[in-house]
Amino acid sequence: MTMADSQIRDHDLHHPAGAQAGAGNDAVTVRDVDFYFGSGDSARRVLHNINLRILRGQIVIMTGPSGSGKTTMLTLIGALRSLQQGSIRCFDTELRGLSLEQQVGVRRNIGFIFQSHNLFESLTARQNVHMALELRTLPEADKHRLADRVLGELGLAERLDYRPGRLSGGQRQRVAIARAVVNTPPLILADEPTAALDKDSGREVIDLLRRLADEQRCTIIIVTHDSRIMDAADRIINLTDGRISSDLDVRRTLYICQFIKQCPVFKDMLLNDLTDVAQHMELQSFAAGSEIIRQGDAGDRFHLIYRGTATVSVRQNGASREVATLNSGDFFGELALLRDEPRNATVSAATDVETFSLSKGQFLAAVRDHKSFEEQMANTMFSRRA
């Protein structure tokens, strides 16, 4: 390989966001969910056929314009609203059809962070957080230590005995966050948790949530417009008019960007443009001895070799001759796509090969939409085969 394993880990490419495969690793599964406000002729559809699979230990950010359905989706996952159509499973529990009592039982295992703090005005910061520990069979001294530790991690060590009326809006929000996370619930749902916080306080909150995800495999779903916290996400899901318009696996996309930027075709692209291309790339595998593309076939994909060695051969006058060897970082398949002609060479896997590939439509869209891509391709295509 031309890049070190420390830059791209196979685990992250095959299992997004470092998660392990398997249904037992699912935290939240959403299938075919629609939701309406109102009924009859006045019914307004706010969610359209939502399908999601969120894994344990992921931080998922939902973003999108106001009114796009983000908060509605969050409240359905949290059993704060009853499902109308479709299915939502939180860990092993199907939420559709639950009684009100059963919904309350589900909510006991979820940490909620909302824009309204909902603190008890007569209680101190420590006492507000301590209340979340009442259901745990711990000695009172341990509960105090837990509450104090989490408040301290959020920069409130000197405000433990302050009531909400003596705290700023940002401080009250941090108390509410401490109350939500103190029990390390398996699922945390947060609606604009950093909106009222300055840069440093917002980073303290996000760092705490990241530790919970990494160390406790806590799953965290955040609705936000705060671009300062996007770097903490494993996935960014964009909702537009009640529909999922994009679902970006952040870590996997960044790994692929690091790799494909080594390719001359992509090297001058800006990160935004690279991301657009990388999120459409598929990791494909080819066994040693197999043909990846065949001379004379219609061109349908562009390939960039991630791992392995391939050979390029050309058949003329009934005889085949090898003309090139390709390794990690080399690419092929673009000429047939650009010229809309059959493949002019065969590329075979000399070893087991994995490639990042783009469909013809995605490749041509990249050429059309990104000038740097088009210029780089023009500079290299005339000396290329396949």
Secondary structure, 3 states (H helix, E strand, C coil): CCCCCCCCCHHHHHCHHHCCCCHHHEEEEEEEEEEEECCHHHCEEEEEEEEEEEECCCEEEEECCCCCCHHHHHHHHCCCCCCCEEEEEECCEECCCCCHHHHHHHHCCEEEECCCCCCCCCCCHHHHHHHCCCCCCCCHHHHHHHHHHHHHHCCCHHHCCCCHHHCCHHHHHHHHHHHHHCCCCCEEEEECCCCCCCHHHHHHHHHHHHHHHHHHCCEEEEECCCHHHHHHCCEEEEEECCEEEEEEEHHHHHHHHHHHCCCCCCCCCCHHHHHHHHCCCEEEEECCCCEEECCCCECCEEEEEEECCEEEEEEECCEEEEEEEECCCCEECHHHHHHCCECCCEEEECCCEEEEEEEHHHHHHHHHHCHHHHHHHHHHHHHCCC
